[in-house]
C-alpha cells in the first residue's frame, strides 16, 4: 500500500533514493504514524500508506520498521 505513484517510484529509483514500502500484512496499529508522521499515514481502510517525499532520510523510518508488530514496512531501492 502506498501513496507513491509509479512515476514517483521511478524518479526515486533513477536517483538511487531508498523509500519505504508497506505490504498487505499491515494491521493499522498506528505505530509507524506515531513515530514518523511525515512519512506514514493511515488510509480510509485504516492501513498504513507512504506519503510522497523527495527523500526519506532523517525521518525515523528505521524506528517505524522496528516498531511494526507484523513486519509490514521495508526499504526499497
mmCIF file of the N, C-alpha and C atoms, coordinates in Angstrom:
data_MODEL
# 
_entry.id   MODEL 
# 
loop_
_atom_site.group_PDB 
_atom_site.id 
_atom_site.type_symbol 
_atom_site.label_atom_id 
_atom_site.label_alt_id 
_atom_site.label_comp_id 
_atom_site.label_asym_id 
_atom_site.label_entity_id 
_atom_site.label_seq_id 
_atom_site.pdbx_PDB_ins_code 
_atom_site.Cartn_x 
_atom_site.Cartn_y 
_atom_site.Cartn_z 
_atom_site.occupancy 
_atom_site.B_iso_or_equiv 
_atom_site.pdbx_formal_charge 
_atom_site.auth_seq_id 
_atom_site.auth_comp_id 
_atom_site.auth_asym_id 
_atom_site.auth_atom_id 
_atom_site.pdbx_PDB_model_num 
ATOM 1   N N  . UNK A 1 1  ? 0.845  -1.168 0.000   1.00 0.00 ? 1  UNK A N  1 
ATOM 2   C CA . UNK A 1 1  ? 0.000  0.000  0.000   1.00 0.00 ? 1  UNK A CA 1 
ATOM 3   C C  . UNK A 1 1  ? 0.887  1.227  0.000   1.00 0.00 ? 1  UNK A C  1 
ATOM 4   N N  . UNK A 1 2  ? 0.576  2.145  -0.867  1.00 0.00 ? 2  UNK A N  1 
ATOM 5   C CA . UNK A 1 2  ? 1.400  3.336  -0.968  1.00 0.00 ? 2  UNK A CA 1 
ATOM 6   C C  . UNK A 1 2  ? 0.641  4.457  -1.644  1.00 0.00 ? 2  UNK A C  1 
ATOM 7   N N  . UNK A 1 3  ? 0.994  5.657  -1.275  1.00 0.00 ? 3  UNK A N  1 
ATOM 8   C CA . UNK A 1 3  ? 0.502  6.828  -1.996  1.00 0.00 ? 3  UNK A CA 1 
ATOM 9   C C  . UNK A 1 3  ? 1.457  7.195  -3.115  1.00 0.00 ? 3  UNK A C  1 
ATOM 10  N N  . UNK A 1 4  ? 2.620  6.562  -3.117  1.00 0.00 ? 4  UNK A N  1 
ATOM 11  C CA . UNK A 1 4  ? 3.595  6.808  -4.170  1.00 0.00 ? 4  UNK A CA 1 
ATOM 12  C C  . UNK A 1 4  ? 3.080  6.257  -5.488  1.00 0.00 ? 4  UNK A C  1 
ATOM 13  N N  . UNK A 1 5  ? 3.119  7.075  -6.512  1.00 0.00 ? 5  UNK A N  1 
ATOM 14  C CA . UNK A 1 5  ? 2.691  6.613  -7.824  1.00 0.00 ? 5  UNK A CA 1 
ATOM 15  C C  . UNK A 1 5  ? 3.841  5.886  -8.510  1.00 0.00 ? 5  UNK A C  1 
ATOM 16  N N  . UNK A 1 6  ? 3.545  5.200  -9.574  1.00 0.00 ? 6  UNK A N  1 
ATOM 17  C CA . UNK A 1 6  ? 4.563  4.500  -10.349 1.00 0.00 ? 6  UNK A CA 1 
ATOM 18  C C  . UNK A 1 6  ? 5.609  5.502  -10.842 1.00 0.00 ? 6  UNK A C  1 
ATOM 19  N N  . UNK A 1 7  ? 5.169  6.658  -11.289 1.00 0.00 ? 7  UNK A N  1 
ATOM 20  C CA . UNK A 1 7  ? 6.094  7.684  -11.764 1.00 0.00 ? 7  UNK A CA 1 
ATOM 21  C C  . UNK A 1 7  ? 7.000  8.192  -10.649 1.00 0.00 ? 7  UNK A C  1 
ATOM 22  N N  . UNK A 1 8  ? 6.441  8.397  -9.462  1.00 0.00 ? 8  UNK A N  1 
ATOM 23  C CA . UNK A 1 8  ? 7.251  8.872  -8.342  1.00 0.00 ? 8  UNK A CA 1 
ATOM 24  C C  . UNK A 1 8  ? 8.280  7.815  -7.937  1.00 0.00 ? 8  UNK A C  1 
ATOM 25  N N  . UNK A 1 9  ? 7.875  6.565  -7.914  1.00 0.00 ? 9  UNK A N  1 
ATOM 26  C CA . UNK A 1 9  ? 8.807  5.480  -7.592  1.00 0.00 ? 9  UNK A CA 1 
ATOM 27  C C  . UNK A 1 9  ? 9.911  5.423  -8.632  1.00 0.00 ? 9  UNK A C  1 
ATOM 28  N N  . UNK A 1 10 ? 9.553  5.580  -9.901  1.00 0.00 ? 10 UNK A N  1 
ATOM 29  C CA . UNK A 1 10 ? 10.553 5.571  -10.978 1.00 0.00 ? 10 UNK A CA 1 
ATOM 30  C C  . UNK A 1 10 ? 11.584 6.679  -10.765 1.00 0.00 ? 10 UNK A C  1 
ATOM 31  N N  . UNK A 1 11 ? 11.129 7.882  -10.406 1.00 0.00 ? 11 UNK A N  1 
ATOM 32  C CA . UNK A 1 11 ? 12.040 9.000  -10.171 1.00 0.00 ? 11 UNK A CA 1 
ATOM 33  C C  . UNK A 1 11 ? 12.971 8.717  -8.993  1.00 0.00 ? 11 UNK A C  1 
ATOM 34  N N  . UNK A 1 12 ? 12.427 8.148  -7.916  1.00 0.00 ? 12 UNK A N  1 
ATOM 35  C CA . UNK A 1 12 ? 13.258 7.811  -6.757  1.00 0.00 ? 12 UNK A CA 1 
ATOM 36  C C  . UNK A 1 12 ? 14.303 6.767  -7.126  1.00 0.00 ? 12 UNK A C  1 
ATOM 37  N N  . UNK A 1 13 ? 13.904 5.760  -7.890  1.00 0.00 ? 13 UNK A N  1 
ATOM 38  C CA . UNK A 1 13 ? 14.841 4.714  -8.305  1.00 0.00 ? 13 UNK A CA 1 
ATOM 39  C C  . UNK A 1 13 ? 15.935 5.265  -9.208  1.00 0.00 ? 13 UNK A C  1 
ATOM 40  N N  . UNK A 1 14 ? 15.578 6.167  -10.117 1.00 0.00 ? 14 UNK A N  1 
ATOM 41  C CA . UNK A 1 14 ? 16.561 6.772  -11.011 1.00 0.00 ? 14 UNK A CA 1 
ATOM 42  C C  . UNK A 1 14 ? 17.633 7.528  -10.235 1.00 0.00 ? 14 UNK A C  1 
ATOM 43  N N  . UNK A 1 15 ? 17.242 8.103  -9.102  1.00 0.00 ? 15 UNK A N  1 
ATOM 44  C CA . UNK A 1 15 ? 18.175 8.862  -8.271  1.00 0.00 ? 15 UNK A CA 1 
ATOM 45  C C  . UNK A 1 15 ? 18.802 7.991  -7.179  1.00 0.00 ? 15 UNK A C  1 
ATOM 46  N N  . UNK A 1 16 ? 18.516 6.696  -7.195  1.00 0.00 ? 16 UNK A N  1 
ATOM 47  C CA . UNK A 1 16 ? 19.006 5.752  -6.187  1.00 0.00 ? 16 UNK A CA 1 
ATOM 48  C C  . UNK A 1 16 ? 18.607 6.162  -4.776  1.00 0.00 ? 16 UNK A C  1 
ATOM 49  N N  . UNK A 1 17 ? 17.392 6.669  -4.625  1.00 0.00 ? 17 UNK A N  1 
ATOM 50  C CA . UNK A 1 17 ? 16.883 7.076  -3.319  1.00 0.00 ? 17 UNK A CA 1 
ATOM 51  C C  . UNK A 1 17 ? 16.035 5.938  -2.764  1.00 0.00 ? 17 UNK A C  1 
ATOM 52  N N  . UNK A 1 18 ? 16.409 5.468  -1.593  1.00 0.00 ? 18 UNK A N  1 
ATOM 53  C CA . UNK A 1 18 ? 15.635 4.413  -0.932  1.00 0.00 ? 18 UNK A CA 1 
ATOM 54  C C  . UNK A 1 18 ? 14.319 4.999  -0.422  1.00 0.00 ? 18 UNK A C  1 
ATOM 55  N N  . UNK A 1 19 ? 13.280 4.184  -0.455  1.00 0.00 ? 19 UNK A N  1 
ATOM 56  C CA . UNK A 1 19 ? 11.972 4.622  0.022   1.00 0.00 ? 19 UNK A CA 1 
ATOM 57  C C  . UNK A 1 19 ? 11.306 3.452  0.737   1.00 0.00 ? 19 UNK A C  1 
ATOM 58  N N  . UNK A 1 20 ? 10.464 3.744  1.733   1.00 0.00 ? 20 UNK A N  1 
ATOM 59  C CA . UNK A 1 20 ? 9.785  2.662  2.449   1.00 0.00 ? 20 UNK A CA 1 
ATOM 60  C C  . UNK A 1 20 ? 8.565  2.180  1.676   1.00 0.00 ? 20 UNK A C  1 
ATOM 61  N N  . UNK A 1 21 ? 8.257  0.916  1.860   1.00 0.00 ? 21 UNK A N  1 
ATOM 62  C CA . UNK A 1 21 ? 7.015  0.348  1.328   1.00 0.00 ? 21 UNK A CA 1 
ATOM 63  C C  . UNK A 1 21 ? 6.292  -0.350 2.474   1.00 0.00 ? 21 UNK A C  1 
ATOM 64  N N  . UNK A 1 22 ? 4.995  -0.410 2.372   1.00 0.00 ? 22 UNK A N  1 
ATOM 65  C CA . UNK A 1 22 ? 4.162  -1.111 3.350   1.00 0.00 ? 22 UNK A CA 1 
ATOM 66  C C  . UNK A 1 22 ? 3.423  -2.199 2.600   1.00 0.00 ? 22 UNK A C  1 
ATOM 67  N N  . UNK A 1 23 ? 3.548  -3.449 3.053   1.00 0.00 ? 23 UNK A N  1 
ATOM 68  C CA . UNK A 1 23 ? 2.875  -4.541 2.344   1.00 0.00 ? 23 UNK A CA 1 
ATOM 69  C C  . UNK A 1 23 ? 1.467  -4.795 2.896   1.00 0.00 ? 23 UNK A C  1 
ATOM 70  N N  . UNK A 1 24 ? 0.801  -5.778 2.334   1.00 0.00 ? 24 UNK A N  1 
ATOM 71  C CA . UNK A 1 24 ? -0.596 -6.070 2.664   1.00 0.00 ? 24 UNK A CA 1 
ATOM 72  C C  . UNK A 1 24 ? -0.810 -6.659 4.050   1.00 0.00 ? 24 UNK A C  1 
ATOM 73  N N  . UNK A 1 25 ? 0.263  -6.966 4.774   1.00 0.00 ? 25 UNK A N  1 
ATOM 74  C CA . UNK A 1 25 ? 0.090  -7.532 6.116   1.00 0.00 ? 25 UNK A CA 1 
ATOM 75  C C  . UNK A 1 25 ? -0.163 -6.475 7.178   1.00 0.00 ? 25 UNK A C  1 
ATOM 76  N N  . UNK A 1 26 ? -0.142 -5.201 6.794   1.00 0.00 ? 26 UNK A N  1 
ATOM 77  C CA . UNK A 1 26 ? -0.372 -4.099 7.734   1.00 0.00 ? 26 UNK A CA 1 
ATOM 78  C C  . UNK A 1 26 ? -1.694 -4.298 8.469   1.00 0.00 ? 26 UNK A C  1 
ATOM 79  N N  . UNK A 1 27 ? -1.638 -4.103 9.792   1.00 0.00 ? 27 UNK A N  1 
ATOM 80  C CA . UNK A 1 27 ? -2.852 -4.244 10.612  1.00 0.00 ? 27 UNK A CA 1 
ATOM 81  C C  . UNK A 1 27 ? -3.376 -2.892 11.104  1.00 0.00 ? 27 UNK A C  1 
ATOM 82  N N  . UNK A 1 28 ? -2.733 -1.825 10.671  1.00 0.00 ? 28 UNK A N  1 
ATOM 83  C CA . UNK A 1 28 ? -3.188 -0.488 11.042  1.00 0.00 ? 28 UNK A CA 1 
ATOM 84  C C  . UNK A 1 28 ? -3.010 -0.156 12.512  1.00 0.00 ? 28 UNK A C  1 
ATOM 85  N N  . UNK A 1 29 ? -1.903 -0.574 13.080  1.00 0.00 ? 29 UNK A N  1 
ATOM 86  C CA . UNK A 1 29 ? -1.685 -0.376 14.513  1.00 0.00 ? 29 UNK A CA 1 
ATOM 87  C C  . UNK A 1 29 ? -1.318 1.061  14.880  1.00 0.00 ? 29 UNK A C  1 
ATOM 88  N N  . UNK A 1 30 ? -0.911 1.863  13.916  1.00 0.00 ? 30 UNK A N  1 
ATOM 89  C CA . UNK A 1 30 ? -0.583 3.269  14.111  1.00 0.00 ? 30 UNK A CA 1 
ATOM 90  C C  . UNK A 1 30 ? 0.830  3.527  14.600  1.00 0.00 ? 30 UNK A C  1 
ATOM 91  N N  . UNK A 1 31 ? 1.629  2.515  14.881  1.00 0.00 ? 31 UNK A N  1 
ATOM 92  C CA . UNK A 1 31 ? 2.973  2.725  15.425  1.00 0.00 ? 31 UNK A CA 1 
ATOM 93  C C  . UNK A 1 31 ? 3.825  3.559  14.470  1.00 0.00 ? 31 UNK A C  1 
ATOM 94  N N  . UNK A 1 32 ? 3.801  3.222  13.175  1.00 0.00 ? 32 UNK A N  1 
ATOM 95  C CA . UNK A 1 32 ? 4.630  3.948  12.210  1.00 0.00 ? 32 UNK A CA 1 
ATOM 96  C C  . UNK A 1 32 ? 4.205  5.407  12.096  1.00 0.00 ? 32 UNK A C  1 
ATOM 97  N N  . UNK A 1 33 ? 2.921  5.661  12.148  1.00 0.00 ? 33 UNK A N  1 
ATOM 98  C CA . UNK A 1 33 ? 2.413  7.028  12.055  1.00 0.00 ? 33 UNK A CA 1 
ATOM 99  C C  . UNK A 1 33 ? 2.834  7.826  13.288  1.00 0.00 ? 33 UNK A C  1 
ATOM 100 N N  . UNK A 1 34 ? 2.751  7.212  14.446  1.00 0.00 ? 34 UNK A N  1 
ATOM 101 C CA . UNK A 1 34 ? 3.135  7.892  15.686  1.00 0.00 ? 34 UNK A CA 1 
ATOM 102 C C  . UNK A 1 34 ? 4.616  8.244  15.685  1.00 0.00 ? 34 UNK A C  1 
ATOM 103 N N  . UNK A 1 35 ? 5.434  7.398  15.097  1.00 0.00 ? 35 UNK A N  1 
ATOM 104 C CA . UNK A 1 35 ? 6.882  7.605  15.081  1.00 0.00 ? 35 UNK A CA 1 
ATOM 105 C C  . UNK A 1 35 ? 7.299  8.541  13.955  1.00 0.00 ? 35 UNK A C  1 
ATOM 106 N N  . UNK A 1 36 ? 6.698  8.390  12.792  1.00 0.00 ? 36 UNK A N  1 
ATOM 107 C CA . UNK A 1 36 ? 7.148  9.133  11.613  1.00 0.00 ? 36 UNK A CA 1 
ATOM 108 C C  . UNK A 1 36 ? 5.954  9.622  10.794  1.00 0.00 ? 36 UNK A C  1 
ATOM 109 N N  . UNK A 1 37 ? 5.229  10.584 11.351  1.00 0.00 ? 37 UNK A N  1 
ATOM 110 C CA . UNK A 1 37 ? 4.019  11.070 10.683  1.00 0.00 ? 37 UNK A CA 1 
ATOM 111 C C  . UNK A 1 37 ? 4.303  11.832 9.397   1.00 0.00 ? 37 UNK A C  1 
ATOM 112 N N  . UNK A 1 38 ? 5.553  12.214 9.161   1.00 0.00 ? 38 UNK A N  1 
ATOM 113 C CA . UNK A 1 38 ? 5.894  12.872 7.905   1.00 0.00 ? 38 UNK A CA 1 
ATOM 114 C C  . UNK A 1 38 ? 6.072  11.864 6.770   1.00 0.00 ? 38 UNK A C  1 
ATOM 115 N N  . UNK A 1 39 ? 6.079  10.559 7.116   1.00 0.00 ? 39 UNK A N  1 
ATOM 116 C CA . UNK A 1 39 ? 6.275  9.507  6.114   1.00 0.00 ? 39 UNK A CA 1 
ATOM 117 C C  . UNK A 1 39 ? 5.055  8.604  5.974   1.00 0.00 ? 39 UNK A C  1 
ATOM 118 N N  . UNK A 1 40 ? 4.369  8.342  7.073   1.00 0.00 ? 40 UNK A N  1 
ATOM 119 C CA . UNK A 1 40 ? 3.254  7.388  7.055   1.00 0.00 ? 40 UNK A CA 1 
ATOM 120 C C  . UNK A 1 40 ? 1.952  8.044  7.496   1.00 0.00 ? 40 UNK A C  1 
ATOM 121 N N  . UNK A 1 41 ? 0.861  7.567  6.923   1.00 0.00 ? 41 UNK A N  1 
ATOM 122 C CA . UNK A 1 41 ? -0.473 7.931  7.391   1.00 0.00 ? 41 UNK A CA 1 
ATOM 123 C C  . UNK A 1 41 ? -1.377 6.733  7.167   1.00 0.00 ? 41 UNK A C  1 
ATOM 124 N N  . UNK A 1 42 ? -2.529 6.731  7.800   1.00 0.00 ? 42 UNK A N  1 
ATOM 125 C CA . UNK A 1 42 ? -3.486 5.651  7.604   1.00 0.00 ? 42 UNK A CA 1 
ATOM 126 C C  . UNK A 1 42 ? -4.475 6.054  6.517   1.00 0.00 ? 42 UNK A C  1 
ATOM 127 N N  . UNK A 1 43 ? -4.780 5.103  5.640   1.00 0.00 ? 43 UNK A N  1 
ATOM 128 C CA . UNK A 1 43 ? -5.733 5.370  4.564   1.00 0.00 ? 43 UNK A CA 1 
ATOM 129 C C  . UNK A 1 43 ? -7.161 5.163  5.057   1.00 0.00 ? 43 UNK A C  1 
ATOM 130 N N  . UNK A 1 44 ? -8.112 5.226  4.149   1.00 0.00 ? 44 UNK A N  1 
ATOM 131 C CA . UNK A 1 44 ? -9.524 5.085  4.511   1.00 0.00 ? 44 UNK A CA 1 
ATOM 132 C C  . UNK A 1 44 ? -9.863 3.715  5.082   1.00 0.00 ? 44 UNK A C  1 
ATOM 133 N N  . UNK A 1 45 ? -9.033 2.715  4.793   1.00 0.00 ? 45 UNK A N  1 
ATOM 134 C CA . UNK A 1 45 ? -9.248 1.366  5.321   1.00 0.00 ? 45 UNK A CA 1 
ATOM 135 C C  . UNK A 1 45 ? -8.510 1.143  6.635   1.00 0.00 ? 45 UNK A C  1 
ATOM 136 N N  . UNK A 1 46 ? -7.826 2.178  7.121   1.00 0.00 ? 46 UNK A N  1 
ATOM 137 C CA . UNK A 1 46 ? -7.098 2.072  8.374   1.00 0.00 ? 46 UNK A CA 1 
ATOM 138 C C  . UNK A 1 46 ? -5.749 1.392  8.248   1.00 0.00 ? 46 UNK A C  1 
ATOM 139 N N  . UNK A 1 47 ? -5.228 1.313  7.032   1.00 0.00 ? 47 UNK A N  1 
ATOM 140 C CA . UNK A 1 47 ? -3.920 0.694  6.782   1.00 0.00 ? 47 UNK A CA 1 
ATOM 141 C C  . UNK A 1 47 ? -2.896 1.790  6.497   1.00 0.00 ? 47 UNK A C  1 
ATOM 142 N N  . UNK A 1 48 ? -1.654 1.518  6.838   1.00 0.00 ? 48 UNK A N  1 
ATOM 143 C CA . UNK A 1 48 ? -0.587 2.492  6.645   1.00 0.00 ? 48 UNK A CA 1 
ATOM 144 C C  . UNK A 1 48 ? -0.233 2.625  5.169   1.00 0.00 ? 48 UNK A C  1 
ATOM 145 N N  . UNK A 1 49 ? 0.014  3.862  4.753   1.00 0.00 ? 49 UNK A N  1 
ATOM 146 C CA . UNK A 1 49 ? 0.493  4.166  3.410   1.00 0.00 ? 49 UNK A CA 1 
ATOM 147 C C  . UNK A 1 49 ? 1.661  5.136  3.524   1.00 0.00 ? 49 UNK A C  1 
ATOM 148 N N  . UNK A 1 50 ? 2.505  5.149  2.499   1.00 0.00 ? 50 UNK A N  1 
ATOM 149 C CA . UNK A 1 50 ? 3.684  6.007  2.477   1.00 0.00 ? 50 UNK A CA 1 
ATOM 150 C C  . UNK A 1 50 ? 3.337  7.326  1.795   1.00 0.00 ? 50 UNK A C  1 
ATOM 151 N N  . UNK A 1 51 ? 3.722  8.416  2.426   1.00 0.00 ? 51 UNK A N  1 
ATOM 152 C CA . UNK A 1 51 ? 3.496  9.748  1.889   1.00 0.00 ? 51 UNK A CA 1 
ATOM 153 C C  . UNK A 1 51 ? 4.645  10.090 0.934   1.00 0.00 ? 51 UNK A C  1 
ATOM 154 N N  . UNK A 1 52 ? 4.331  10.718 -0.167  1.00 0.00 ? 52 UNK A N  1 
ATOM 155 C CA . UNK A 1 52 ? 5.333  11.100 -1.157  1.00 0.00 ? 52 UNK A CA 1 
ATOM 156 C C  . UNK A 1 52 ? 6.263  12.164 -0.584  1.00 0.00 ? 52 UNK A C  1 
ATOM 157 N N  . UNK A 1 53 ? 7.567  11.900 -0.715  1.00 0.00 ? 53 UNK A N  1 
ATOM 158 C CA . UNK A 1 53 ? 8.607  12.830 -0.289  1.00 0.00 ? 53 UNK A CA 1 
ATOM 159 C C  . UNK A 1 53 ? 9.750  12.753 -1.297  1.00 0.00 ? 53 UNK A C  1 
ATOM 160 N N  . UNK A 1 54 ? 10.586 13.766 -1.327  1.00 0.00 ? 54 UNK A N  1 
ATOM 161 C CA . UNK A 1 54 ? 11.772 13.727 -2.179  1.00 0.00 ? 54 UNK A CA 1 
ATOM 162 C C  . UNK A 1 54 ? 12.863 12.860 -1.567  1.00 0.00 ? 54 UNK A C  1 
ATOM 163 N N  . UNK A 1 55 ? 12.850 12.731 -0.253  1.00 0.00 ? 55 UNK A N  1 
ATOM 164 C CA . UNK A 1 55 ? 13.838 11.929 0.459   1.00 0.00 ? 55 UNK A CA 1 
ATOM 165 C C  . UNK A 1 55 ? 13.210 11.419 1.754   1.00 0.00 ? 55 UNK A C  1 
ATOM 166 N N  . UNK A 1 56 ? 13.662 10.257 2.186   1.00 0.00 ? 56 UNK A N  1 
ATOM 167 C CA . UNK A 1 56 ? 13.166 9.680  3.431   1.00 0.00 ? 56 UNK A CA 1 
ATOM 168 C C  . UNK A 1 56 ? 14.254 9.600  4.491   1.00 0.00 ? 56 UNK A C  1 
ATOM 169 N N  . UNK A 1 57 ? 15.386 10.277 4.220   1.00 0.00 ? 57 UNK A N  1 
ATOM 170 C CA . UNK A 1 57 ? 16.465 10.332 5.195   1.00 0.00 ? 57 UNK A CA 1 
ATOM 171 C C  . UNK A 1 57 ? 16.026 11.169 6.395   1.00 0.00 ? 57 UNK A C  1 
ATOM 172 N N  . UNK A 1 58 ? 16.528 10.820 7.554   1.00 0.00 ? 58 UNK A N  1 
ATOM 173 C CA . UNK A 1 58 ? 16.259 11.577 8.775   1.00 0.00 ? 58 UNK A CA 1 
ATOM 174 C C  . UNK A 1 58 ? 14.769 11.671 9.095   1.00 0.00 ? 58 UNK A C  1 
ATOM 175 N N  . UNK A 1 59 ? 14.013 10.625 8.760   1.00 0.00 ? 59 UNK A N  1 
ATOM 176 C CA . UNK A 1 59 ? 12.571 10.628 9.017   1.00 0.00 ? 59 UNK A CA 1 
ATOM 177 C C  . UNK A 1 59 ? 12.141 9.508  9.970   1.00 0.00 ? 59 UNK A C  1 
ATOM 178 N N  . UNK A 1 60 ? 13.056 8.912  10.661  1.00 0.00 ? 60 UNK A N  1 
ATOM 179 C CA . UNK A 1 60 ? 12.757 7.856  11.640  1.00 0.00 ? 60 UNK A CA 1 
ATOM 180 C C  . UNK A 1 60 ? 12.113 6.621  11.023  1.00 0.00 ? 60 UNK A C  1 
ATOM 181 N N  . UNK A 1 61 ? 12.349 6.377  9.734   1.00 0.00 ? 61 UNK A N  1 
ATOM 182 C CA . UNK A 1 61 ? 11.767 5.210  9.078   1.00 0.00 ? 61 UNK A CA 1 
ATOM 183 C C  . UNK A 1 61 ? 12.272 3.917  9.720   1.00 0.00 ? 61 UNK A C  1 
ATOM 184 N N  . UNK A 1 62 ? 13.568 3.863  10.055  1.00 0.00 ? 62 UNK A N  1 
ATOM 185 C CA . UNK A 1 62 ? 14.098 2.655  10.688  1.00 0.00 ? 62 UNK A CA 1 
ATOM 186 C C  . UNK A 1 62 ? 13.402 2.373  12.016  1.00 0.00 ? 62 UNK A C  1 
ATOM 187 N N  . UNK A 1 63 ? 13.085 3.419  12.766  1.00 0.00 ? 63 UNK A N  1 
ATOM 188 C CA . UNK A 1 63 ? 12.355 3.235  14.026  1.00 0.00 ? 63 UNK A CA 1 
ATOM 189 C C  . UNK A 1 63 ? 10.943 2.709  13.767  1.00 0.00 ? 63 UNK A C  1 
ATOM 190 N N  . UNK A 1 64 ? 10.318 3.201  12.711  1.00 0.00 ? 64 UNK A N  1 
ATOM 191 C CA . UNK A 1 64 ? 8.975  2.706  12.352  1.00 0.00 ? 64 UNK A CA 1 
ATOM 192 C C  . UNK A 1 64 ? 9.032  1.244  11.924  1.00 0.00 ? 64 UNK A C  1 
ATOM 193 N N  . UNK A 1 65 ? 10.066 0.888  11.175  1.00 0.00 ? 65 UNK A N  1 
ATOM 194 C CA . UNK A 1 65 ? 10.235 -0.510 10.755  1.00 0.00 ? 65 UNK A CA 1 
ATOM 195 C C  . UNK A 1 65 ? 10.385 -1.398 11.979  1.00 0.00 ? 65 UNK A C  1 
ATOM 196 N N  . UNK A 1 66 ? 11.195 -0.969 12.928  1.00 0.00 ? 66 UNK A N  1 
ATOM 197 C CA . UNK A 1 66 ? 11.418 -1.755 14.146  1.00 0.00 ? 66 UNK A CA 1 
ATOM 198 C C  . UNK A 1 66 ? 10.158 -1.872 14.995  1.00 0.00 ? 66 UNK A C  1 
ATOM 199 N N  . UNK A 1 67 ? 9.338  -0.835 14.998  1.00 0.00 ? 67 UNK A N  1 
ATOM 200 C CA . UNK A 1 67 ? 8.135  -0.827 15.829  1.00 0.00 ? 67 UNK A CA 1 
ATOM 201 C C  . UNK A 1 67 ? 6.966  -1.599 15.231  1.00 0.00 ? 67 UNK A C  1 
ATOM 202 N N  . UNK A 1 68 ? 7.016  -1.895 13.945  1.00 0.00 ? 68 UNK A N  1 
ATOM 203 C CA . UNK A 1 68 ? 5.900  -2.581 13.288  1.00 0.00 ? 68 UNK A CA 1 
ATOM 204 C C  . UNK A 1 68 ? 5.767  -4.000 13.838  1.00 0.00 ? 68 UNK A C  1 
ATOM 205 N N  . UNK A 1 69 ? 4.629  -4.324 14.445  1.00 0.00 ? 69 UNK A N  1 
ATOM 206 C CA . UNK A 1 69 ? 4.478  -5.642 15.070  1.00 0.00 ? 69 UNK A CA 1 
ATOM 207 C C  . UNK A 1 69 ? 4.332  -6.798 14.083  1.00 0.00 ? 69 UNK A C  1 
ATOM 208 N N  . UNK A 1 70 ? 4.055  -6.497 12.821  1.00 0.00 ? 70 UNK A N  1 
ATOM 209 C CA . UNK A 1 70 ? 3.876  -7.565 11.829  1.00 0.00 ? 70 UNK A CA 1 
ATOM 210 C C  . UNK A 1 70 ? 4.867  -7.454 10.668  1.00 0.00 ? 70 UNK A C  1 
ATOM 211 N N  . UNK A 1 71 ? 5.918  -6.659 10.846  1.00 0.00 ? 71 UNK A N  1 
ATOM 212 C CA . UNK A 1 71 ? 6.984  -6.510 9.836   1.00 0.00 ? 71 UNK A CA 1 
ATOM 213 C C  . UNK A 1 71 ? 6.455  -6.143 8.454   1.00 0.00 ? 71 UNK A C  1 
ATOM 214 N N  . UNK A 1 72 ? 5.548  -5.198 8.398   1.00 0.00 ? 72 UNK A N  1 
ATOM 215 C CA . UNK A 1 72 ? 4.937  -4.788 7.122   1.00 0.00 ? 72 UNK A CA 1 
ATOM 216 C C  . UNK A 1 72 ? 5.743  -3.755 6.359   1.00 0.00 ? 72 UNK A C  1 
ATOM 217 N N  . UNK A 1 73 ? 6.695  -3.104 7.010   1.00 0.00 ? 73 UNK A N  1 
ATOM 218 C CA . UNK A 1 73 ? 7.415  -1.995 6.397   1.00 0.00 ? 73 UNK A CA 1 
ATOM 219 C C  . UNK A 1 73 ? 8.833  -2.447 6.048   1.00 0.00 ? 73 UNK A C  1 
ATOM 220 N N  . UNK A 1 74 ? 9.252  -2.089 4.836   1.00 0.00 ? 74 UNK A N  1 
ATOM 221 C CA . UNK A 1 74 ? 10.592 -2.437 4.369   1.00 0.00 ? 74 UNK A CA 1 
ATOM 222 C C  . UNK A 1 74 ? 11.134 -1.308 3.511   1.00 0.00 ? 74 UNK A C  1 
ATOM 223 N N  . UNK A 1 75 ? 12.456 -1.256 3.406   1.00 0.00 ? 75 UNK A N  1 
ATOM 224 C CA . UNK A 1 75 ? 13.094 -0.327 2.488   1.00 0.00 ? 75 UNK A CA 1 
ATOM 225 C C  . UNK A 1 75 ? 13.116 -0.920 1.096   1.00 0.00 ? 75 UNK A C  1 
ATOM 226 N N  . UNK A 1 76 ? 12.954 -0.088 0.098   1.00 0.00 ? 76 UNK A N  1 
ATOM 227 C CA . UNK A 1 76 ? 13.018 -0.488 -1.313  1.00 0.00 ? 76 UNK A CA 1 
ATOM 228 C C  . UNK A 1 76 ? 13.962 0.471  -2.014  1.00 0.00 ? 76 UNK A C  1 
ATOM 229 N N  . UNK A 1 77 ? 14.691 -0.023 -2.998  1.00 0.00 ? 77 UNK A N  1 
ATOM 230 C CA . UNK A 1 77 ? 15.572 0.839  -3.808  1.00 0.00 ? 77 UNK A CA 1 
ATOM 231 C C  . UNK A 1 77 ? 15.264 0.633  -5.262  1.00 0.00 ? 77 UNK A C  1 
# 
